[in-house]
């Protein structure tokens, strides 16, 4: 098992944990290393659930902050081990996981080890299976077995945000819109009904759709409704009797899941619509006193989070949550994934300035 030297700079810790492969389902080696290091620290209570590690201070502070990050990555594609690169004179760490989101985790690991007397009590969470189905997510599992660990006045998820603060997140819904026909030999197409041809109005509605920009608590969220997959066809000489268009709806946190479902069904009225997955968004919650103190400490102007993140899990429990981590989210999952060293250092400095005892 590799050892983690938590006295190293957070950029060096980023390199080390990125070079420990932890594709979803294979997080055990990294989780073991984290658990071993934090089990030896007296100022933290450590709990493990599978490959999710929780470390908590219990200093009797009036407020508690939850800071979380996932330790898994999408599959490696020739981009491990990491390497140092320079772009326009700026230092970067290149490799799988540098952006999503081991640079953020490295900052959290270092601060968790060093902040023995923070101004608030802190619950640190490092969890598995974020990049795959929600049912496998370490936070989903932990919420079932230890919901008490989620208690807090404010939460921060270290998802990449270019070192900026992104409040809340959009909701996410996937639906299958179906058309039906009648199979026939393609040489005698008039005998059948072509289900793929019947799908043309679905695409026309999507092409004409104008997404909303929605202001929620001072942040403007951009929605989107798009086709992401089309399935249909039986063989090269058969008129298809079924066509399925998968659509993805990203909706502002002003709408709940039921409202989002109704909207999608209205857009595709007259077609068979099957909602196969839906997750509520999260309101920003930046009016919370701790959130205001956090923004002031890190000197950030909050922005909306367009994608869905696990901040929604905390929001659903009544805990306001934001995304704050190093790395450009546009490079998450990219084969040229890379994070500026300066952003790693800036996020560490921002969190330290806010959390350290005054």
N, C-alpha and C positions, 0 to 999 in steps of 0.2 A: 504494500500500500504506500503510495507516495505521501511524503510529509509536506504539510503546508507551513511555511515560516511566516507567521502573521505579523512579524516585525518588518517585513519587506515593504517597499513602496507599493501602493495599490496597482500601479502599472505593471510591476514585476509579478504581483500576484495574479493579475489578469493573464499574463503569458502562461503562468504555471497551470492555472485551472483550465485554460483553453486547451492546453496540451494533454489534459486528461480527458479522453473521449467520453462523452456522456450523452450520446444520441438517445432520444426518448426510449425508455425501456432498458437502458444500459447505464443508469446513473449511479449504480451501487459503489463503484470505486471512488468517485468523487464524494458521494454522501458519506462513505466510511471515513475518508480523510477529514472532512469537515467535522464529523461527529467526534473523532478522536481528539482533534485539537480543542474543541470547545468543552468536551467533557472534563478536561484538565484545568479549566478556568473557574476559580472560586466565586466570581461575582455573577455568574450566570447559572440559572436552572435550565437543564438541557433535556429535551424530550424528543424521541424519535418515533416516527410512524412510517414504516417502510423506508423509502429513501427521501423522506421529508424530515428536515431537522428544524427544531424550534429551540431558541435560546432566549431566556427572559431574565431581565433584572426584576428584583422585588425589593425596592428601596422605600416603599410607602409614599411615593410621590403622589401628588394630587391628580396627575394626568398620566395617561399611557399612550404611547405611539406604537403602531405596528409598522414594521418595515420589512418588505418581502421581495424575494426574487427567485426566479426558477433556474434550476441548474442544468436542465436538459437543453439540447440543441436539435435542430433539424439535421438530416444526414450529412456527413462529411463528404466533400467532393474534391479531394486533392488539396484541401486548404487547412490541413493540420500536418505538421506542427506550425505554430505561428512564426511570423518573422517580422522584423522591424523594417519599415519602409519610410521614405521621405517623399512628400508631395509638396511642391512649392516651398520647400524649406521647413515644412512642419513635420513633426515626428508622429507616425502612426504605428499601431500594432495591427497586423493583417492576419486573418484566419477565422475559421468557423467559430462562432460564439462570441467573438470580440464585441459585436454590437448587440446581439440578441442572446443572452444578456449578461455574459460573464464579466464584462467590465463593471457593470453595476453591482453584481454579486461580490466582486473583489473588493470594491469600496465598502460594501456592507460588512464583509468578513473582517476587514481591518478595523473598522470603527467599532464593531461589536467586541473585538478583543481589547481595544484600547480605552473605550469609554466606560470606566468602572464606576464613575460617579456622575451620570448624566443628569440634566435638569428635569427630565421626565423619565418615568419608567418606560422601558423599551422591550417590545417583543420582536425578535428577529425571526423570520421564516425563510428557509431555503427549501424549495419544493420541487418535486419531480413531475414528469409527464404533462408539462404545459403545452407542448407543441403538438399534441395529439387529441383524441376525443375527450370531451369535457368529463365524461364518466371516469376517466383514468387519472384526471388531474389530482395532484397531491393535495391541493386545497379542498377539492370536493371531498376527498376521503377524510381529511382532517376535520372538516366541518361536521361530518357525521359522528366521528369518534370523540373529538374534543372541541366542541363549539366555544367553550369558555376561553380558548386561546385566542380567539378573534376579538375579544373585548378590547376596546380602545376608544380614544377620543379623536383620533386622526390616523390615517394610514398613508404610506408611501410605497408605491410599486416601482422598482428600479428599471422599468422598461425603457428602452432607448428613446430619448426625447431631445437629442442634441444639447443636453445640459440645460434645457428649458423646463418649465413646469407646465404640464398638460393636464388640465382638469377634467375629471370624469371621462366618459367615452361614449361613442355611439353604440346603439344596440345592433344586433346582427340576426338576420333571419334568412333561411334558405327554404325555397319551395320548388316543387315540381309542377309544372303546368303541362297537362297532357292533352293530346288530340288522338282520336281513334278513327280507324278506317276499316277497309275490307281488303284482305289479301287477294291477289290475283297474279296471273302470269303477266310479266311486263310487256309481252307481245300482244296481250289483249287487255291493256290497262283500263279500258272503258268498263270492264266487268267489275273492277274493284274500286276502292276509294283510297286515295293516297293520303295517309296521315301526316306525312312530312309537308305536303303542300298545304294542308289545313293549318299548319303551324305558322304560316306566313303572317297572319294578323297579330300573333303574339309578338313577333319580332318588330312589326310595324308599331305596336303600342310601346314597346321598349325604346325604339329609336326616337319616338316622338315625346317620350316622357321627359318632363322638366323637373329635376330634383329641387328640393327646398333647401334654403339656408335658414336655419332656425336659431334664434337667440335664446339661450338658456342661462339665466343668472349671469348675464354679461358676456358670455362666450358664444360665438356663432359656430354652430355645427353644420357641416355640409353633408347632406344625405346622398344616397345613390341607389338606383335600381338597375340591375344589369343581368343579362344572360351570361352564365359562366360555363354552361355545358349543354350540348344537344345530343340526345341519343335517339336513333331510329334506324329502321332498315333491317331486313331479314337476309337477303342475298341479292346478288347483282342482277337477278332476273325476276324479282318478286316485288310487287307493289306492297309497301309497308302498311301494316294495320295499326301501328302505334308509333307515336313520336313524343318524346319527353324533353321539355326545355327547363333546365334548372336555372332559377333566378336567385340572385343574392340581393337582399335589401338591407342597406345600412341606414338606420333611422336615428334621429336625434333623441337624446334622453328625455325630452318632453313627452314622448310617446312610450306607453308600456307595450308589452308583447301583444296583448289582446288588440290594442289599437293598430299595431303594425300588421297583424294578421288581417284585420278588416280592410286595411288600406290595400294590401296586396290582392285580396280577393275582389275588391272593387275595380282595381286596374285591369284584372283579367276576368271580369264578369263575362259569363257565357262559356267559360272553359273550366275543366276539372282542375282544381288547385289542391295540392297536398303539401301542407307545411311539414317539413321533415326535421327542422332544427330552428331553435329561436333562443336568443339570450338577451335579456334586458340590458340597456345601457346604464350609465351612472351619471347622475347630476354632479356638477362640479363641487358643490359643498365648500366653496372658497370663502363663504361668509363665517365659517367656524373660527373662533378666536385663535386656535392653534394654527389653522391654515394661514391666517393673516400674519401671525408671527413668523411662520415658515417663509412666506413670500418675502417679507421684509429682510429676513436673515440672509437669504440666498440672492436677494436683489433681482428677482425674476418678474417678468410680466407674463401672467398666465395665458395659455392658449388652449384651444379645444383639442381633444384627442379624437381623431376621426375613426380609428380602428377600435375594435373591442379588446379590452384587456381585463385582467383579473381585478381591477379596481371595482368592477361591477359587483363582485362577490362581497366586498366590504360595504359598498353602498347599500346593497340589499339588506345588510345587517344593521343599517343605520350609522355606519362609520364613514364619514366623508373621506375621500381618497383621491390622490393625484398620482400621476406618472412623473418620475424624475430620475433620469439616468443618462449616462454618456452614450454617444453613438447616434448616427443618423438613421432613423427608422426606415428610410428608403433603401438602406443597405442590409437590413435584416434579411436573412436567408439567401443573400446574394453570394455568388462565388467569389466576389471581390470584397467581401465583408471586411471592414477595417474601422478602427476607432482612433480618434486623435488622442494622444497622450495628454494634451492640455485639457481636454474635456474630462478625462478620468480624474485628473488632479483638481479641477474646478468643482466637480460634484462632491468629491471628498471634502474639500474646504468648505463648501456651502453647508453640507450636512453637519460637519464638525462644529461650525460656528453656531448653528442652531441648537444642537443637542448638548454641547458641552456646558457644564455648570458655569454660571456667570459669577 
